Amino acid sequence: MTPAIDNSSGISDHLMVGVLGGMGPDATVAFMQKVIEVTPGEDDIDHVHLLVDNNPKVPSRIKALIDGDGESPAPAIAAMARRLERAGCGFLVMPCNTAHYYWSDAQQAVDIPVWHIVERTLDRVAAEMPGARVGMLCSPALRKIGLYEGFVEDRGLSLVYPENEGLVLDVIRAVKRGAGPAPDTHAALVEAARDVQSRGADVLVLACTELSVIRDALDGRVPIIDSVQVLAEDVVAAATGG
């Protein structure tokens, strides 16, 4: 059974949102940029107050979950959550899908809500495309740990993954090392997208923040739900009362 997740925010007149970032650094900046882009602001003061712990020293989720020989990121993630809570944040977000394997470690470390990107993403899919077959573009770690599987049945959705999941992992690693705009990187993401489309995907979910960085590589023939975009829009709605 998947534990119930508190999606409330404890909103105040001046809400400060804590961001557990650095996983990876480019992806965190991409999330912050999306928050800015979707904020209906006319001046600086209209924007969301983000307090970002952009910590690239969090141990590798890939090494811990795929390679099996890496240090657990859980203590570092919990420590980040505590720092942000002490600084006065109203709730926390973590713009990294794979890191949500350690969501409970973050939530148990604090008394404020830690939002869950998977629930929010699949809520959006279910609202816009009921009964959809979801094409997952993500780190192979997500399938290995069944991160999304625990949330689809209650929403009437199903999942399909690319046959060559290593191809997506190569794309993610390329973005992490700064090679995101390279033509080969874009071509690999397009190939993975076409693979899940050929398997009957009704919608593509970008379930890795690094893929959000290069989402423009996709042609949009199939609807795309970007988990980072969903998170950014929900943050802005909570912070602005929208």
C-alpha positions as CSV (number, residue, x, y, z in Angstrom):
1,M,0.0,0.0,0.0
2,T,1.2,3.5,-0.9
3,P,1.1,5.8,2.1
4,A,-1.3,8.8,1.9
5,I,0.5,12.0,1.1
6,D,-0.4,15.4,2.5
7,N,-0.7,17.8,-0.4
8,S,-1.7,20.7,1.7
9,S,0.7,23.6,2.0
10,G,0.1,25.6,5.1
11,I,-0.2,28.8,3.1
12,S,0.4,32.1,4.8
13,D,0.3,35.7,3.6
14,H,3.9,35.6,2.8
15,L,4.7,32.0,1.8
16,M,8.3,30.9,1.4
17,V,8.7,27.6,-0.5
18,G,11.7,25.4,0.2
19,V,13.3,23.6,-2.7
20,L,15.4,20.5,-2.1
21,G,17.6,21.1,-5.2
22,G,20.9,20.2,-6.8
23,M,19.6,16.8,-8.2
24,G,20.9,18.0,-10.6
25,P,21.9,21.7,-10.6
26,D,20.7,22.4,-14.2
27,A,17.4,20.8,-13.4
28,T,16.9,22.8,-10.3
29,V,17.5,26.0,-12.3
30,A,15.1,24.8,-14.9
31,F,12.4,24.3,-12.2
32,M,13.0,27.9,-10.8
33,Q,12.8,29.3,-14.4
34,K,9.4,27.5,-14.9
35,V,8.2,29.0,-11.6
36,I,9.1,32.5,-12.9
37,E,7.5,31.9,-16.3
38,V,4.2,30.8,-15.0
39,T,3.9,33.4,-12.3
40,P,1.4,36.1,-13.2
41,G,3.6,38.9,-12.0
42,E,4.1,42.5,-13.1
43,D,7.0,43.3,-10.8
44,D,9.6,41.6,-8.6
45,I,7.3,41.6,-5.6
46,D,4.7,39.5,-7.4
47,H,6.9,36.5,-7.7
48,V,7.2,33.4,-5.5
49,H,9.7,33.5,-2.6
50,L,11.8,30.4,-3.1
51,L,14.5,29.3,-0.7
52,V,16.7,26.8,-2.6
53,D,19.2,24.4,-1.2
54,N,20.9,23.7,-4.5
55,N,23.1,20.9,-3.1
56,P,24.8,18.9,-5.8
57,K,26.7,17.0,-3.1
58,V,23.6,14.7,-2.4
59,P,24.9,11.2,-3.1
60,S,24.0,9.9,-6.6
61,R,20.5,8.3,-6.8
62,I,21.7,6.4,-9.8
63,K,24.6,4.8,-8.0
64,A,22.4,4.0,-5.0
65,L,19.4,2.6,-6.9
66,I,20.8,1.3,-10.2
67,D,24.4,0.4,-9.6
68,G,23.7,-0.7,-6.0
69,D,27.1,0.4,-4.7
70,G,26.4,4.1,-3.8
71,E,25.9,5.9,-0.6
72,S,22.2,6.4,0.4
73,P,21.0,10.0,-0.4
74,A,18.5,9.7,2.5
75,P,20.5,11.4,5.3
76,A,21.5,14.3,3.0
77,I,17.9,14.8,1.8
78,A,16.5,14.7,5.4
79,A,19.2,17.2,6.5
80,M,18.2,19.6,3.7
81,A,14.6,19.4,4.6
82,R,15.4,20.2,8.2
83,R,17.5,23.2,7.2
84,L,14.7,24.6,5.0
85,E,12.1,24.1,7.7
86,R,14.3,25.9,10.3
87,A,14.6,28.8,7.8
88,G,10.9,29.3,7.8
89,C,9.5,27.5,4.7
90,G,5.8,26.8,4.6
91,F,6.3,23.6,2.6
92,L,8.9,21.8,0.6
93,V,9.3,20.5,-3.0
94,M,11.9,18.3,-4.6
95,P,12.2,18.8,-8.4
96,C,13.8,15.3,-8.9
97,N,11.6,12.3,-9.5
98,T,14.1,9.6,-8.6
99,A,14.8,11.3,-5.3
100,H,11.2,10.7,-4.3
101,Y,12.3,7.2,-3.4
102,Y,13.5,9.0,-0.3
103,W,10.4,11.2,0.0
104,S,9.4,9.6,3.3
105,D,12.9,10.4,4.8
106,A,12.3,14.0,4.0
107,Q,8.8,14.1,5.3
108,Q,9.6,12.3,8.5
109,A,12.4,14.8,9.2
110,V,10.1,17.8,9.3
111,D,6.7,19.0,10.5
112,I,5.8,20.9,7.3
113,P,4.4,19.2,4.2
114,V,6.8,17.8,1.6
115,W,4.9,17.7,-1.7
116,H,5.1,14.6,-3.9
117,I,5.9,15.2,-7.5
118,V,4.5,11.8,-8.7
119,E,1.1,12.2,-7.2
120,R,0.8,15.7,-8.6
121,T,1.9,14.6,-12.1
122,L,-0.5,11.7,-12.3
123,D,-3.3,13.8,-10.9
124,R,-2.8,16.1,-13.8
125,V,-2.7,13.2,-16.3
126,A,-5.9,11.7,-14.9
127,A,-7.7,15.0,-15.0
128,E,-6.7,15.8,-18.6
129,M,-6.6,12.3,-20.1
130,P,-8.7,9.9,-18.0
131,G,-7.7,6.2,-18.5
132,A,-4.6,7.1,-20.4
133,R,-1.7,4.8,-21.1
134,V,1.2,6.8,-19.9
135,G,4.5,6.7,-21.8
136,M,7.3,7.0,-19.2
137,L,10.4,8.9,-20.1
138,C,12.5,8.6,-17.0
139,S,15.6,7.1,-15.3
140,P,15.5,3.3,-15.3
141,A,15.7,3.7,-11.6
142,L,12.1,4.7,-11.5
143,R,10.9,1.5,-13.0
144,K,13.3,-0.6,-10.8
145,I,11.8,0.9,-7.7
146,G,8.3,1.1,-9.0
147,L,7.9,4.7,-8.0
148,Y,5.0,5.5,-10.4
149,E,3.4,2.1,-10.2
150,G,2.2,2.7,-6.6
151,F,0.0,5.6,-7.8
152,V,-1.5,4.6,-11.1
153,E,-4.2,2.1,-10.2
154,D,-6.2,4.4,-8.0
155,R,-6.2,6.9,-10.9
156,G,-7.3,4.5,-13.6
157,L,-4.0,4.9,-15.5
158,S,-1.4,2.4,-16.9
159,L,2.3,2.7,-17.7
160,V,4.5,1.9,-20.6
161,Y,8.3,2.2,-20.7
162,P,10.7,2.3,-23.6
163,E,12.3,-1.0,-24.6
164,N,15.8,0.6,-24.4
165,E,15.7,2.3,-21.1
166,G,19.5,2.6,-21.2
167,L,19.0,5.1,-24.0
168,V,17.1,7.5,-21.7
169,L,19.7,7.0,-19.0
170,D,22.4,8.1,-21.6
171,V,20.3,11.3,-22.3
172,I,20.0,12.0,-18.6
173,R,23.7,11.6,-18.0
174,A,24.5,13.8,-21.1
175,V,22.3,16.6,-19.6
176,K,24.0,16.3,-16.2
177,R,27.5,16.7,-17.9
178,G,26.3,19.7,-19.8
179,A,25.7,18.1,-23.2
180,G,21.9,18.6,-23.3
181,P,21.7,20.7,-26.5
182,A,23.8,18.2,-28.5
183,P,22.0,16.8,-31.5
184,D,22.8,13.2,-30.5
185,T,21.2,13.8,-27.1
186,H,18.0,15.2,-28.7
187,A,17.8,12.4,-31.2
188,A,18.1,9.8,-28.4
189,L,15.2,11.4,-26.5
190,V,13.1,11.5,-29.7
191,E,13.8,7.8,-30.3
192,A,12.7,6.9,-26.8
193,A,9.5,8.9,-27.2
194,R,8.7,7.2,-30.5
195,D,9.3,3.8,-28.9
196,V,6.6,4.4,-26.2
197,Q,4.3,5.9,-28.7
198,S,4.6,2.8,-30.8
199,R,3.6,0.8,-27.7
200,G,0.4,2.7,-27.4
201,A,1.2,5.6,-25.2
202,D,-1.6,8.2,-25.1
203,V,0.6,10.8,-23.3
204,L,4.3,11.2,-22.6
205,V,5.3,12.0,-19.0
206,L,8.7,13.6,-18.5
207,A,9.5,12.0,-15.2
208,C,13.1,13.2,-14.9
209,T,14.0,16.8,-14.4
210,E,16.9,16.5,-16.8
211,L,14.5,15.6,-19.6
212,S,12.6,18.8,-18.9
213,V,15.7,20.7,-19.8
214,I,15.6,19.5,-23.4
215,R,11.8,18.9,-23.8
216,D,11.9,21.1,-26.9
217,A,13.5,18.2,-28.7
218,L,10.1,16.5,-28.8
219,D,7.7,17.2,-31.6
220,G,4.5,17.3,-29.6
221,R,2.6,14.7,-31.7
222,V,1.5,13.1,-28.5
223,P,0.5,15.2,-25.5
224,I,3.4,15.8,-23.0
225,I,3.0,16.2,-19.3
226,D,6.2,17.6,-17.8
227,S,6.4,16.7,-14.1
228,V,8.6,19.7,-13.4
229,Q,6.1,22.0,-15.2
230,V,3.3,20.5,-13.1
231,L,5.2,21.1,-9.9
232,A,6.0,24.7,-10.8
233,E,2.4,25.5,-11.7
234,D,1.1,24.0,-8.5
235,V,3.7,26.0,-6.5
236,V,2.7,29.2,-8.1
237,A,-1.0,28.4,-7.5
238,A,-0.4,27.8,-3.9
239,A,1.8,30.8,-3.4
240,T,-0.5,33.2,-5.2
241,G,-3.8,31.8,-4.2
242,G,-4.6,30.9,-7.9
